[in-house]
Protein backbone atom coordinates (compact mmCIF):
# COMPACT_ATOMS: atom_id res chain seq x y z
CA UNK A 1 0.00 0.00 0.00
CA UNK A 2 2.91 2.38 0.61
CA UNK A 3 4.98 3.77 -2.20
CA UNK A 4 8.33 5.62 -2.13
CA UNK A 5 8.28 9.02 -0.49
CA UNK A 6 5.68 8.09 2.09
CA UNK A 7 2.60 8.59 -0.09
CA UNK A 8 0.07 5.80 -0.33
CA UNK A 9 -1.10 3.92 -3.42
CA UNK A 10 -4.78 3.59 -4.17
CA UNK A 11 -7.70 5.82 -3.37
CA UNK A 12 -8.10 7.24 0.11
CA UNK A 13 -10.94 5.97 2.27
CA UNK A 14 -11.69 9.60 3.18
CA UNK A 15 -10.45 12.87 1.69
CA UNK A 16 -11.26 16.08 3.57
CA UNK A 17 -10.28 19.50 2.23
CA UNK A 18 -8.24 21.66 4.58
CA UNK A 19 -8.92 25.27 5.45
CA UNK A 20 -12.49 25.11 6.73
CA UNK A 21 -11.53 23.95 10.25
CA UNK A 22 -8.26 23.85 12.16
CA UNK A 23 -5.97 21.24 10.62
CA UNK A 24 -5.84 19.06 13.72
CA UNK A 25 -9.64 18.89 13.92
CA UNK A 26 -9.87 18.00 10.23
CA UNK A 27 -7.40 15.13 10.74
CA UNK A 28 -9.19 13.72 13.78
CA UNK A 29 -12.62 13.99 12.14
CA UNK A 30 -11.39 12.31 8.94
CA UNK A 31 -9.88 9.37 10.83
CA UNK A 32 -12.96 9.07 13.04
CA UNK A 33 -15.16 8.95 9.94
CA UNK A 34 -13.14 6.04 8.52
CA UNK A 35 -13.29 4.19 11.83
CA UNK A 36 -16.96 5.09 12.31
CA UNK A 37 -16.18 6.33 15.81
CA UNK A 38 -16.67 9.48 17.82
CA UNK A 39 -13.64 11.78 17.31
CA UNK A 40 -13.28 12.09 21.10
CA UNK A 41 -12.77 8.34 21.41
CA UNK A 42 -9.50 8.48 19.44
CA UNK A 43 -6.14 8.90 21.12
CA UNK A 44 -4.96 12.53 21.19
CA UNK A 45 -3.36 13.51 17.88
CA UNK A 46 -0.49 15.06 19.83
CA UNK A 47 0.54 11.59 20.98
CA UNK A 48 1.63 10.67 17.43
CA UNK A 49 2.66 13.97 15.83
CA UNK A 50 3.45 17.53 16.89
CA UNK A 51 0.42 19.54 15.67
CA UNK A 52 2.30 22.86 15.72
CA UNK A 53 5.14 21.46 13.61
CA UNK A 54 2.61 19.98 11.18
CA UNK A 55 0.89 23.33 10.73
CA UNK A 56 4.24 25.11 10.30
CA UNK A 57 5.30 22.72 7.52
CA UNK A 58 2.01 23.03 5.64
CA UNK A 59 1.27 26.71 6.34
CA UNK A 60 2.76 28.00 3.10
CA UNK A 61 -0.01 28.46 0.48
CA UNK A 62 2.11 27.31 -2.47
CA UNK A 63 3.90 24.51 -0.63
CA UNK A 64 4.17 21.14 -2.35
CA UNK A 65 5.03 19.54 1.00
CA UNK A 66 3.14 16.60 2.43
CA UNK A 67 3.35 14.82 5.75
CA UNK A 68 2.57 11.12 6.14
CA UNK A 69 2.09 9.42 9.50
CA UNK A 70 0.14 6.63 11.17
CA UNK A 71 -2.75 7.50 13.45
CA UNK A 72 -5.35 5.17 14.96
CA UNK A 73 -4.28 2.27 12.75
CA UNK A 74 -4.52 4.27 9.52
CA UNK A 75 -2.04 6.00 7.22
CA UNK A 76 -2.73 9.75 7.08
CA UNK A 77 -1.37 12.00 4.33
CA UNK A 78 -1.71 15.74 4.89
CA UNK A 79 -1.05 18.36 2.23
CA UNK A 80 -1.88 22.04 2.06
CA UNK A 81 -5.11 21.10 0.26
CA UNK A 82 -6.43 17.99 1.97
CA UNK A 83 -6.26 15.28 4.58
CA UNK A 84 -6.38 11.77 3.13
CA UNK A 85 -6.91 8.67 5.25
CA UNK A 86 -5.94 5.22 3.95
MDAnalysis code that builds the backbone (N, CA, C; Angstrom):
import MDAnalysis as mda
import numpy as np

u = mda.Universe.empty(258, n_residues=86, atom_resindex=np.repeat(np.arange(86), 3), trajectory=True)
u.add_TopologyAttr("name", ["N", "CA", "C"] * 86)
u.add_TopologyAttr("resid", np.arange(1, 87))
u.add_TopologyAttr("resname", ["UNK", "UNK", "UNK", "UNK", "UNK", "UNK", "UNK", "UNK", "UNK", "UNK", "UNK", "UNK", "UNK", "UNK", "UNK", "UNK", "UNK", "UNK", "UNK", "UNK", "UNK", "UNK", "UNK", "UNK", "UNK", "UNK", "UNK", "UNK", "UNK", "UNK", "UNK", "UNK", "UNK", "UNK", "UNK", "UNK", "UNK", "UNK", "UNK", "UNK", "UNK", "UNK", "UNK", "UNK", "UNK", "UNK", "UNK", "UNK", "UNK", "UNK", "UNK", "UNK", "UNK", "UNK", "UNK", "UNK", "UNK", "UNK", "UNK", "UNK", "UNK", "UNK", "UNK", "UNK", "UNK", "UNK", "UNK", "UNK", "UNK", "UNK", "UNK", "UNK", "UNK", "UNK", "UNK", "UNK", "UNK", "UNK", "UNK", "UNK", "UNK", "UNK", "UNK", "UNK", "UNK", "UNK"])
u.atoms.positions = np.array([
    [0.811, -1.194, 0.000],
    [0.000, 0.000, 0.000],
    [0.854, 1.257, 0.000],
    [2.040, 1.213, 0.577],
    [2.911, 2.380, 0.612],
    [3.771, 2.432, -0.635],
    [4.067, 3.616, -1.087],
    [4.983, 3.770, -2.197],
    [6.123, 4.683, -1.766],
    [7.202, 4.790, -2.534],
    [8.331, 5.615, -2.128],
    [7.903, 7.051, -1.808],
    [8.566, 7.648, -0.863],
    [8.279, 9.020, -0.487],
    [7.194, 9.156, 0.557],
    [6.655, 8.040, 1.026],
    [5.680, 8.094, 2.095],
    [4.245, 8.232, 1.648],
    [3.983, 8.508, 0.379],
    [2.605, 8.587, -0.086],
    [2.009, 7.194, -0.119],
    [0.750, 7.084, -0.371],
    [0.070, 5.802, -0.335],
    [-0.591, 5.534, -1.676],
    [-0.449, 4.310, -2.169],
    [-1.102, 3.916, -3.418],
    [-2.600, 3.753, -3.196],
    [-3.352, 3.811, -4.257],
    [-4.785, 3.587, -4.174],
    [-5.541, 4.834, -3.776],
    [-6.836, 4.699, -3.737],
    [-7.704, 5.816, -3.373],
    [-7.843, 5.900, -1.859],
    [-7.900, 7.111, -1.340],
    [-8.103, 7.238, 0.107],
    [-9.507, 6.802, 0.502],
    [-9.631, 6.320, 1.729],
    [-10.938, 5.969, 2.273],
    [-11.757, 7.226, 2.531],
    [-11.063, 8.292, 2.945],
    [-11.688, 9.598, 3.181],
    [-10.721, 10.663, 2.711],
    [-11.254, 11.692, 2.072],
    [-10.453, 12.867, 1.690],
    [-11.220, 14.103, 2.133],
    [-10.628, 14.870, 3.045],
    [-11.257, 16.079, 3.570],
    [-10.428, 17.293, 3.148],
    [-11.043, 18.299, 2.556],
    [-10.279, 19.504, 2.228],
    [-9.857, 20.225, 3.507],
    [-8.713, 20.874, 3.447],
    [-8.245, 21.657, 4.585],
    [-8.685, 23.103, 4.421],
    [-8.624, 23.839, 5.503],
    [-8.920, 25.266, 5.446],
    [-10.257, 25.669, 6.016],
    [-11.189, 24.738, 6.181],
    [-12.490, 25.107, 6.731],
    [-12.515, 24.994, 8.252],
    [-11.666, 24.139, 8.804],
    [-11.532, 23.948, 10.252],
    [-10.042, 23.907, 10.566],
    [-9.671, 24.035, 11.832],
    [-8.258, 23.853, 12.165],
    [-7.772, 22.488, 11.663],
    [-6.536, 22.441, 11.217],
    [-5.971, 21.240, 10.621],
    [-6.085, 20.024, 11.534],
    [-5.792, 20.194, 12.804],
    [-5.845, 19.057, 13.724],
    [-7.259, 18.492, 13.838],
    [-8.245, 19.348, 13.845],
    [-9.640, 18.894, 13.921],
    [-10.027, 18.156, 12.647],
    [-9.586, 18.667, 11.501],
    [-9.872, 18.003, 10.229],
    [-9.281, 16.600, 10.209],
    [-8.057, 16.446, 10.702],
    [-7.403, 15.133, 10.739],
    [-8.178, 14.174, 11.631],
    [-8.486, 14.591, 12.835],
    [-9.187, 13.719, 13.781],
    [-10.569, 13.342, 13.245],
    [-11.285, 14.287, 12.678],
    [-12.619, 13.987, 12.142],
    [-12.537, 13.024, 10.963],
    [-11.535, 13.189, 10.107],
    [-11.390, 12.306, 8.944],
    [-11.103, 10.875, 9.388],
    [-10.204, 10.708, 10.333],
    [-9.881, 9.365, 10.825],
    [-11.090, 8.768, 11.554],
    [-11.776, 9.560, 12.337],
    [-12.962, 9.067, 13.042],
    [-14.036, 8.623, 12.052],
    [-14.168, 9.332, 10.948],
    [-15.161, 8.955, 9.937],
    [-14.829, 7.589, 9.338],
    [-13.552, 7.344, 9.069],
    [-13.138, 6.044, 8.525],
    [-13.402, 4.937, 9.528],
    [-13.119, 5.196, 10.787],
    [-13.288, 4.186, 11.834],
    [-14.733, 4.086, 12.317],
    [-15.574, 5.025, 11.869],
    [-16.963, 5.089, 12.309],
    [-17.038, 5.195, 13.834],
    [-16.234, 6.098, 14.370],
    [-16.179, 6.327, 15.813],
    [-16.328, 7.815, 16.116],
    [-16.629, 8.105, 17.349],
    [-16.671, 9.481, 17.823],
    [-15.241, 10.022, 17.842],
    [-14.994, 11.216, 17.308],
    [-13.640, 11.776, 17.314],
    [-13.003, 11.827, 18.701],
    [-13.816, 12.018, 19.738],
    [-13.283, 12.093, 21.097],
    [-12.817, 10.744, 21.631],
    [-13.196, 9.658, 20.961],
    [-12.771, 8.343, 21.414],
    [-11.365, 7.977, 20.921],
    [-10.838, 8.752, 19.964],
    [-9.499, 8.482, 19.439],
    [-8.433, 9.005, 20.396],
    [-7.250, 8.399, 20.313],
    [-6.140, 8.902, 21.120],
    [-5.831, 10.335, 20.675],
    [-5.279, 11.156, 21.564],
    [-4.958, 12.530, 21.185],
    [-3.973, 12.553, 20.016],
    [-4.232, 13.395, 19.042],
    [-3.363, 13.511, 17.879],
    [-1.938, 13.858, 18.297],
    [-1.797, 14.660, 19.332],
    [-0.489, 15.060, 19.826],
    [0.358, 13.907, 20.342],
    [-0.242, 12.743, 20.526],
    [0.543, 11.592, 20.976],
    [1.297, 10.930, 19.822],
    [0.944, 11.273, 18.577],
    [1.628, 10.671, 17.428],
    [2.364, 11.670, 16.552],
    [2.009, 12.945, 16.641],
    [2.660, 13.972, 15.825],
    [2.519, 15.321, 16.522],
    [3.492, 16.184, 16.310],
    [3.450, 17.528, 16.886],
    [2.552, 18.401, 16.011],
    [1.349, 18.761, 16.488],
    [0.422, 19.545, 15.674],
    [0.975, 20.900, 15.231],
    [1.734, 21.560, 16.092],
    [2.301, 22.862, 15.724],
    [3.319, 22.716, 14.599],
    [4.153, 21.694, 14.673],
    [5.137, 21.462, 13.609],
    [4.429, 21.129, 12.302],
    [3.382, 20.344, 12.373],
    [2.614, 19.985, 11.184],
    [2.054, 21.233, 10.514],
    [1.457, 22.096, 11.290],
    [0.894, 23.325, 10.728],
    [1.979, 24.233, 10.164],
    [3.135, 24.289, 10.796],
    [4.237, 25.109, 10.304],
    [4.712, 24.611, 8.939],
    [4.839, 23.300, 8.789],
    [5.296, 22.721, 7.523],
    [4.321, 23.013, 6.398],
    [3.035, 22.925, 6.685],
    [2.014, 23.026, 5.640],
    [1.385, 24.408, 5.531],
    [1.885, 25.386, 6.275],
    [1.266, 26.708, 6.336],
    [1.504, 27.558, 5.095],
    [2.444, 27.206, 4.278],
    [2.756, 28.005, 3.097],
    [1.755, 27.679, 1.983],
    [1.066, 28.711, 1.447],
    [-0.009, 28.460, 0.484],
    [0.438, 27.745, -0.796],
    [1.650, 27.936, -1.225],
    [2.107, 27.311, -2.473],
    [3.030, 26.122, -2.218],
    [3.021, 25.610, -1.004],
    [3.899, 24.514, -0.630],
    [3.462, 23.208, -1.295],
    [4.437, 22.467, -1.791],
    [4.171, 21.141, -2.347],
    [4.450, 20.064, -1.299],
    [4.686, 20.478, -0.066],
    [5.028, 19.543, 1.005],
    [3.837, 18.664, 1.362],
    [4.160, 17.487, 1.853],
    [3.144, 16.603, 2.430],
    [3.766, 15.911, 3.637],
    [2.914, 15.539, 4.550],
    [3.351, 14.824, 5.748],
    [2.530, 13.548, 5.829],
    [3.228, 12.425, 6.038],
    [2.574, 11.124, 6.143],
    [2.902, 10.526, 7.506],
    [1.884, 10.039, 8.191],
    [2.090, 9.419, 9.496],
    [0.962, 8.434, 9.765],
    [1.171, 7.581, 10.746],
    [0.143, 6.634, 11.169],
    [-0.597, 7.195, 12.372],
    [-1.920, 7.037, 12.345],
    [-2.745, 7.503, 13.447],
    [-3.963, 6.584, 13.540],
    [-4.191, 6.029, 14.697],
    [-5.354, 5.175, 14.957],
    [-5.464, 4.055, 13.921],
    [-4.342, 3.404, 13.671],
    [-4.282, 2.267, 12.753],
    [-4.545, 2.611, 11.295],
    [-4.338, 3.849, 10.913],
    [-4.517, 4.274, 9.522],
    [-3.349, 5.148, 9.100],
    [-3.053, 5.109, 7.804],
    [-2.044, 5.995, 7.219],
    [-2.751, 7.301, 6.887],
    [-2.168, 8.423, 7.323],
    [-2.734, 9.747, 7.079],
    [-1.727, 10.541, 6.251],
    [-2.200, 11.135, 5.163],
    [-1.370, 11.998, 4.328],
    [-2.003, 13.382, 4.364],
    [-1.210, 14.375, 4.773],
    [-1.712, 15.739, 4.889],
    [-0.930, 16.626, 3.929],
    [-1.646, 17.369, 3.118],
    [-1.053, 18.362, 2.229],
    [-1.678, 19.709, 2.547],
    [-1.272, 20.729, 1.865],
    [-1.881, 22.037, 2.065],
    [-3.335, 22.082, 1.634],
    [-3.752, 21.114, 0.804],
    [-5.109, 21.095, 0.258],
    [-6.068, 20.130, 0.943],
    [-5.524, 19.033, 1.478],
    [-6.434, 17.986, 1.966],
    [-5.777, 17.070, 2.987],
    [-6.654, 16.376, 3.692],
    [-6.259, 15.278, 4.583],
    [-6.829, 14.023, 3.940],
    [-5.956, 13.041, 3.697],
    [-6.382, 11.773, 3.134],
    [-6.094, 10.662, 4.133],
    [-7.052, 9.782, 4.322],
    [-6.908, 8.667, 5.251],
    [-7.005, 7.372, 4.451],
    [-6.012, 6.500, 4.658],
    [-5.939, 5.216, 3.946],
    [-6.086, 4.072, 4.930],
])
